[in-house]
């Protein structure tokens, strides 16, 4: 067992990496790539760029295609193209993306809708004067893969992976709920079944293998955080049919 040094938020720490995962996947597990959409290892987006301070790996063809010779000399490499090695010291150099939200009205909000998408999480407060305050942030699970099946596969590799994906999306939803108080039973939370299963900490094995099945079908209030009266999860129609359809029908 060996360690690598990760520099994150101006602090450094030594971690024992998983040698079966590439470097950006290891940084994701360590919580260092939140707010970072990735291209699933294609080596085209450059957002997994790492700056090595010690023991940089030999440049791969992906590195050569993406970085200039000067950047390669300085120690820049793509995290999706390399695996951990003893003595490495590195930091994430890729551009991060934050959330966007602003209040459209000073009037109280009377309801809140949250949509957990595979790529982004969007929400809207509706105010008493009819104005809508809209927000959006990246789904922090993006580091585990850009699509549903890659995240389900990641979650089934180890229980800690599943718990990590659950914690990521749960923290984001709880943060949205604290932006403002709305009347009880006035929050609707929708999304594709896999995202809702992760949010609620439910077993995702039925969504991972054929024949796919729904063990939880929504259509009820769920506790998301202490002191909250519960959020409404619309009915889930099928394993890969998003609850946004039933949410619209519920509103109508």
GUGUDREN-717682 format. One record per residue (C-alpha): residue number from 1; residue in one letter; x, y, z. Coordinates in steps of 0.5 Angstrom, whole numbers, plus 2048, in hexadecimal, padded with zeros to 3 digits. Example, Ala and Ser with C-alpha at 12.3 -4.5 7.8 and 13.67 -1.06 7.14 Angstrom:
+-----+------+-----+-----+-----+
: pos : code :  px :  py :  pz :
+-----+------+-----+-----+-----+
:   1 :    A : 819 : 7F7 : 810 :
:   2 :    S : 81B : 7FE : 80E :
+-----+------+-----+-----+-----+
END
This chain:
+-----+------+-----+-----+-----+
: pos : code :  px :  py :  pz :
+-----+------+-----+-----+-----+
:   1 :    X : 800 : 800 : 800 :
:   2 :    X : 803 : 807 : 7FE :
:   3 :    X : 800 : 80E : 7FF :
:   4 :    X : 800 : 814 : 7FA :
:   5 :    X : 7FF : 81B : 7FC :
:   6 :    X : 7F9 : 81F : 7FA :
:   7 :    X : 7F9 : 827 : 7FB :
:   8 :    X : 7F2 : 829 : 7FB :
:   9 :    X : 7EF : 830 : 7FE :
:  10 :    X : 7F6 : 832 : 7FF :
:  11 :    X : 7F7 : 82C : 804 :
:  12 :    X : 7FB : 826 : 803 :
:  13 :    X : 7FA : 81F : 805 :
:  14 :    X : 7FC : 818 : 804 :
:  15 :    X : 7F7 : 813 : 802 :
:  16 :    X : 7F8 : 80B : 800 :
:  17 :    X : 7F5 : 80B : 7F9 :
:  18 :    X : 7F1 : 806 : 7F5 :
:  19 :    X : 7F6 : 803 : 7F0 :
:  20 :    X : 7F0 : 800 : 7EC :
:  21 :    X : 7EE : 807 : 7EB :
:  22 :    X : 7F1 : 80D : 7E7 :
:  23 :    X : 7F3 : 813 : 7EA :
:  24 :    X : 7ED : 817 : 7E9 :
:  25 :    X : 7E9 : 812 : 7EC :
:  26 :    X : 7ED : 812 : 7F2 :
:  27 :    X : 7EC : 819 : 7F3 :
:  28 :    X : 7E5 : 819 : 7F2 :
:  29 :    X : 7E4 : 813 : 7F8 :
:  30 :    X : 7E8 : 818 : 7FC :
:  31 :    X : 7E4 : 81E : 7FB :
:  32 :    X : 7E8 : 822 : 7F7 :
:  33 :    X : 7E4 : 823 : 7F0 :
:  34 :    X : 7DE : 825 : 7F2 :
:  35 :    X : 7DB : 82A : 7ED :
:  36 :    X : 7DF : 827 : 7E8 :
:  37 :    X : 7DB : 824 : 7E1 :
:  38 :    X : 7E0 : 81F : 7DE :
:  39 :    X : 7E0 : 81B : 7D7 :
:  40 :    X : 7E0 : 814 : 7DA :
:  41 :    X : 7E7 : 813 : 7D8 :
:  42 :    X : 7E7 : 815 : 7D1 :
:  43 :    X : 7ED : 81A : 7D2 :
:  44 :    X : 7E9 : 820 : 7CF :
:  45 :    X : 7E7 : 825 : 7D4 :
:  46 :    X : 7ED : 826 : 7D8 :
:  47 :    X : 7E9 : 827 : 7DE :
:  48 :    X : 7ED : 822 : 7E2 :
:  49 :    X : 7F3 : 825 : 7E0 :
:  50 :    X : 7F8 : 824 : 7E6 :
:  51 :    X : 7FF : 828 : 7E8 :
:  52 :    X : 804 : 823 : 7EB :
:  53 :    X : 809 : 826 : 7F0 :
:  54 :    X : 80C : 81F : 7F1 :
:  55 :    X : 80D : 819 : 7EC :
:  56 :    X : 809 : 81B : 7E6 :
:  57 :    X : 808 : 815 : 7E2 :
:  58 :    X : 80A : 814 : 7DB :
:  59 :    X : 806 : 818 : 7D6 :
:  60 :    X : 800 : 814 : 7D3 :
:  61 :    X : 7FE : 815 : 7CC :
:  62 :    X : 7F8 : 819 : 7CF :
:  63 :    X : 7FC : 81D : 7D2 :
:  64 :    X : 801 : 81F : 7CC :
:  65 :    X : 7FA : 820 : 7C8 :
:  66 :    X : 7F7 : 825 : 7CE :
:  67 :    X : 7FD : 829 : 7D1 :
:  68 :    X : 803 : 82D : 7CE :
:  69 :    X : 80A : 82B : 7CF :
:  70 :    X : 80B : 830 : 7D4 :
:  71 :    X : 805 : 82E : 7D8 :
:  72 :    X : 807 : 826 : 7D8 :
:  73 :    X : 80E : 829 : 7DA :
:  74 :    X : 80B : 82C : 7E0 :
:  75 :    X : 808 : 826 : 7E2 :
:  76 :    X : 801 : 826 : 7DF :
:  77 :    X : 7FD : 820 : 7DE :
:  78 :    X : 7F6 : 81D : 7DD :
:  79 :    X : 7F3 : 81A : 7E3 :
:  80 :    X : 7EF : 815 : 7DE :
:  81 :    X : 7F5 : 812 : 7DB :
:  82 :    X : 7FA : 810 : 7E1 :
:  83 :    X : 7F9 : 80C : 7E7 :
:  84 :    X : 7FC : 80D : 7EE :
:  85 :    X : 804 : 80C : 7EF :
:  86 :    X : 808 : 80C : 7F5 :
:  87 :    X : 80B : 813 : 7F7 :
:  88 :    X : 806 : 817 : 7F3 :
:  89 :    X : 804 : 81E : 7F5 :
:  90 :    X : 7FE : 821 : 7F1 :
:  91 :    X : 7F9 : 826 : 7F1 :
:  92 :    X : 7F3 : 827 : 7ED :
:  93 :    X : 7F4 : 82D : 7E8 :
:  94 :    X : 7ED : 82C : 7E3 :
:  95 :    X : 7E8 : 832 : 7E3 :
:  96 :    X : 7E2 : 831 : 7E8 :
:  97 :    X : 7DB : 833 : 7E7 :
:  98 :    X : 7D7 : 836 : 7ED :
:  99 :    X : 7CF : 836 : 7EE :
: 100 :    X : 7CB : 83C : 7EC :
: 101 :    X : 7C5 : 83F : 7F0 :
: 102 :    X : 7C2 : 846 : 7F1 :
: 103 :    X : 7BB : 848 : 7F4 :
: 104 :    X : 7B6 : 84B : 7EF :
: 105 :    X : 7B2 : 84D : 7F4 :
: 106 :    X : 7B2 : 850 : 7FC :
: 107 :    X : 7AB : 84D : 7FD :
: 108 :    X : 7AA : 846 : 800 :
: 109 :    X : 7AB : 840 : 7FD :
: 110 :    X : 7A5 : 83B : 7FD :
: 111 :    X : 7A8 : 835 : 7FA :
: 112 :    X : 7AE : 832 : 7F7 :
: 113 :    X : 7B0 : 82D : 7F2 :
: 114 :    X : 7B7 : 829 : 7F1 :
: 115 :    X : 7B9 : 825 : 7EB :
: 116 :    X : 7BF : 820 : 7EC :
: 117 :    X : 7C2 : 81F : 7E5 :
: 118 :    X : 7C7 : 81B : 7E3 :
: 119 :    X : 7CC : 821 : 7E1 :
: 120 :    X : 7C9 : 827 : 7E5 :
: 121 :    X : 7C4 : 828 : 7EB :
: 122 :    X : 7BF : 82D : 7EA :
: 123 :    X : 7BA : 831 : 7EF :
: 124 :    X : 7B4 : 836 : 7EF :
: 125 :    X : 7B1 : 83A : 7F4 :
: 126 :    X : 7AA : 83D : 7F2 :
: 127 :    X : 7A8 : 843 : 7F6 :
: 128 :    X : 7A2 : 846 : 7F8 :
: 129 :    X : 7A2 : 84B : 7F2 :
: 130 :    X : 7A3 : 846 : 7ED :
: 131 :    X : 7AB : 847 : 7EC :
: 132 :    X : 7AF : 841 : 7EC :
: 133 :    X : 7B6 : 841 : 7EF :
: 134 :    X : 7BA : 83C : 7EB :
: 135 :    X : 7C1 : 838 : 7ED :
: 136 :    X : 7C5 : 833 : 7EA :
: 137 :    X : 7CC : 82F : 7EC :
: 138 :    X : 7D0 : 829 : 7E9 :
: 139 :    X : 7CE : 823 : 7EC :
: 140 :    X : 7D4 : 821 : 7F0 :
: 141 :    X : 7D4 : 81A : 7EE :
: 142 :    X : 7D6 : 81C : 7E7 :
: 143 :    X : 7DD : 819 : 7E9 :
: 144 :    X : 7DB : 812 : 7EA :
: 145 :    X : 7D8 : 812 : 7E2 :
: 146 :    X : 7D4 : 817 : 7DE :
: 147 :    X : 7CE : 812 : 7DD :
: 148 :    X : 7CA : 80E : 7E2 :
: 149 :    X : 7CD : 807 : 7E0 :
: 150 :    X : 7D4 : 809 : 7E2 :
: 151 :    X : 7D2 : 80C : 7E8 :
: 152 :    X : 7CE : 805 : 7EA :
: 153 :    X : 7D4 : 801 : 7E8 :
: 154 :    X : 7D8 : 806 : 7ED :
: 155 :    X : 7D3 : 805 : 7F2 :
: 156 :    X : 7D3 : 7FD : 7F2 :
: 157 :    X : 7DB : 7FD : 7F2 :
: 158 :    X : 7DB : 7FE : 7FA :
: 159 :    X : 7D6 : 800 : 7FF :
: 160 :    X : 7DA : 806 : 801 :
: 161 :    X : 7D9 : 809 : 7F9 :
: 162 :    X : 7D2 : 808 : 7FA :
: 163 :    X : 7D2 : 80C : 801 :
: 164 :    X : 7D6 : 811 : 7FD :
: 165 :    X : 7D2 : 812 : 7F7 :
: 166 :    X : 7CC : 813 : 7FC :
: 167 :    X : 7CF : 818 : 801 :
: 168 :    X : 7D1 : 81C : 7FB :
: 169 :    X : 7CA : 81D : 7F8 :
: 170 :    X : 7C7 : 81D : 7FF :
: 171 :    X : 7CB : 823 : 801 :
: 172 :    X : 7C9 : 827 : 7FB :
: 173 :    X : 7C2 : 826 : 7FC :
: 174 :    X : 7C2 : 828 : 803 :
: 175 :    X : 7C6 : 82E : 802 :
: 176 :    X : 7C1 : 830 : 7FD :
: 177 :    X : 7BB : 82F : 802 :
: 178 :    X : 7BF : 834 : 807 :
: 179 :    X : 7BF : 83A : 802 :
: 180 :    X : 7B8 : 83B : 804 :
: 181 :    X : 7B2 : 839 : 808 :
: 182 :    X : 7AC : 837 : 804 :
: 183 :    X : 7A5 : 834 : 807 :
: 184 :    X : 7A5 : 82D : 80A :
: 185 :    X : 7A4 : 828 : 804 :
: 186 :    X : 7A5 : 82D : 7FF :
: 187 :    X : 7AC : 82A : 7FC :
: 188 :    X : 7AC : 825 : 7F6 :
: 189 :    X : 7B2 : 822 : 7F5 :
: 190 :    X : 7B3 : 81E : 7EE :
: 191 :    X : 7B8 : 81B : 7EA :
: 192 :    X : 7B9 : 814 : 7E6 :
: 193 :    X : 7B9 : 80E : 7EB :
: 194 :    X : 7C0 : 80D : 7EC :
: 195 :    X : 7C1 : 814 : 7EE :
: 196 :    X : 7BB : 813 : 7F3 :
: 197 :    X : 7BE : 80C : 7F5 :
: 198 :    X : 7C5 : 80F : 7F7 :
: 199 :    X : 7C1 : 815 : 7FA :
: 200 :    X : 7BD : 811 : 7FF :
: 201 :    X : 7C3 : 80C : 800 :
: 202 :    X : 7BF : 806 : 7FD :
: 203 :    X : 7C2 : 800 : 7FA :
: 204 :    X : 7C3 : 801 : 7F2 :
: 205 :    X : 7C4 : 7FA : 7F0 :
: 206 :    X : 7BE : 7F9 : 7ED :
: 207 :    X : 7BF : 7FF : 7E8 :
: 208 :    X : 7C6 : 7FC : 7E7 :
: 209 :    X : 7C5 : 7F6 : 7E3 :
: 210 :    X : 7BF : 7F3 : 7DF :
: 211 :    X : 7BA : 7F2 : 7E0 :
: 212 :    X : 7BA : 7F8 : 7E3 :
: 213 :    X : 7B5 : 7FA : 7E8 :
: 214 :    X : 7B2 : 7FF : 7ED :
: 215 :    X : 7B2 : 7FD : 7F4 :
: 216 :    X : 7B0 : 804 : 7F6 :
: 217 :    X : 7AB : 808 : 7F2 :
: 218 :    X : 7AA : 80E : 7F6 :
: 219 :    X : 7A3 : 812 : 7F6 :
: 220 :    X : 7A5 : 814 : 7FE :
: 221 :    X : 7A8 : 819 : 802 :
: 222 :    X : 7AF : 817 : 804 :
: 223 :    X : 7B3 : 81A : 80A :
: 224 :    X : 7BA : 81D : 807 :
: 225 :    X : 7BC : 821 : 80D :
: 226 :    X : 7BA : 822 : 815 :
: 227 :    X : 7B5 : 827 : 816 :
: 228 :    X : 7B2 : 826 : 80F :
: 229 :    X : 7AB : 824 : 80E :
: 230 :    X : 7AD : 820 : 808 :
: 231 :    X : 7AE : 821 : 801 :
: 232 :    X : 7A9 : 81E : 7FC :
: 233 :    X : 7AC : 819 : 7F7 :
: 234 :    X : 7A7 : 818 : 7F1 :
: 235 :    X : 7A6 : 811 : 7EE :
: 236 :    X : 7AB : 80D : 7EB :
: 237 :    X : 7A8 : 80A : 7E4 :
: 238 :    X : 7AE : 806 : 7E2 :
: 239 :    X : 7B5 : 804 : 7E4 :
: 240 :    X : 7B8 : 80A : 7DF :
: 241 :    X : 7B2 : 80E : 7DE :
: 242 :    X : 7B3 : 815 : 7E2 :
: 243 :    X : 7AE : 817 : 7E7 :
: 244 :    X : 7AE : 81E : 7E4 :
: 245 :    X : 7A8 : 81B : 7E0 :
: 246 :    X : 7A4 : 819 : 7E6 :
: 247 :    X : 7A6 : 820 : 7E9 :
: 248 :    X : 7A3 : 824 : 7E4 :
: 249 :    X : 79C : 81F : 7E4 :
: 250 :    X : 79C : 820 : 7EB :
: 251 :    X : 79D : 828 : 7EB :
: 252 :    X : 797 : 828 : 7E5 :
+-----+------+-----+-----+-----+
END
